[in-house]
């Protein structure tokens, strides 16, 4: 490899025969002194969606103290329950929200509302269907000017799904769904620039994609600073580790889809399958962000109503199917079982946040988490009620986000009692005797901190205070 550092930038690649691997940022590309004087200011956004709501027992219920999804307390004086206690090390890097929802669909069953989670559109319960642009794509229109991919759109089930049965979180400027990718191998390949007629063969996972790149890597390493040499070594190991996870994740995609009659299921799924799959998807987001391949990612963990392969995610913690957990909260240990699943989801998301926090921002200030907003939530709370969305926001301190707090909005539902204790489908039609604020107020705030000068979003023109 004839390495000319003056000609290299973050879009350059480590090249092998027929493949090329995107490189992370190196201080050697622009000079250590200049990099120190002019830190790179990147802003990133990743959004995650969990279907079926969360456990919300009443105060009088035995599961309230341990398995209520929302913490106890408020402001900076709050206590995590077992649903979220593994996030304690990230306490000062996250904010929990309650009292936010999309006004247009508060009287629509939660199973129909994943479509509008990032848009705030009035998608309705039936009849004519029209969506609008999603939060991530508004940001991608700006951030995508600086990266090879404007955004990464991912889901466990893949594709677009159907109206009111979304399998993607992302919608373009015309409100059309953007198909989500669910195969880790194809996402892994997006981190490579393929050229040559036999590129596909060389990228087959029977032979590591890195093997053809190592000679170039050794040549490049000799021209890098000590810090950059360590960065390259760590990065290549991360890619190889992810490649191994991708290979393991192939098994997940070959399992049969869930059936209604769960008593007769013969599921060839081990606890390691869904857990490894989820970690692999998160690892791919991490690599895409680290190489600045994209600064925008969405990942829909599952489709509403127990449809699709995503309903098997609960196998990671010992449950046959996931959706049924939300229907069985009134059974013995029901809130505990649902809470155990939510704990697993929160723990894996926290693993990604911790990885970003432990990684210095390449060429910039602070950690990658300080420059990345991770947004997580669901479009329903207790038993598919389209109100009081459970929401988490991690990171983005360098953008001005304030964390270490549990923010409650609206009036008349301080302990989340008004949206708790629902155990049947009639609850979602009940009259609201309390108030909530539009979730799009938060989205407008997020866009402003991400550097997008939007005057409105999803029908909101007012930013949210305290964030």
Secondary structure, DSSP 4 states (H G I P E B T S, - for coil): ----GGG--TT-EEE-SS-EEE----GGGT-HHHHHHS-----EEEEEE-SS------TTSTTHHHH-SSPEEEBTEEE--TTTGGGGGGGGGEEEEESEE-GGGTTS-GGG-GGGTTT-----SSSS------HHHHHHHHHGGGSSSS-EEEESS-B-EETTEES-S-B-TTSPBPPBB--HHHHHHHTB---STTHHHHT-TTS-TTGGGHHHHHHHHTTS-HHHHHHHHHHHHHHHHHHHHHHHHHHHHTSPPP-S-GGG------HHHHHHHHHHHHHHHHHHHHTTS-SEEEEE---GGG-SGGGGGGGGGT-S-SHHHHH-TTSTTHHHHHHHHHHHHHHHHHHHHHHHHHSBPTTSSSBTGGGEEEEEE-S--GGG-SSS--EEEEE-GGGT---SEEEE-SBS-TTSGGGSS--SGGGGGSPP-SB-EEHHHHHHHHHHHTT---S-BTTB-SPPTT-
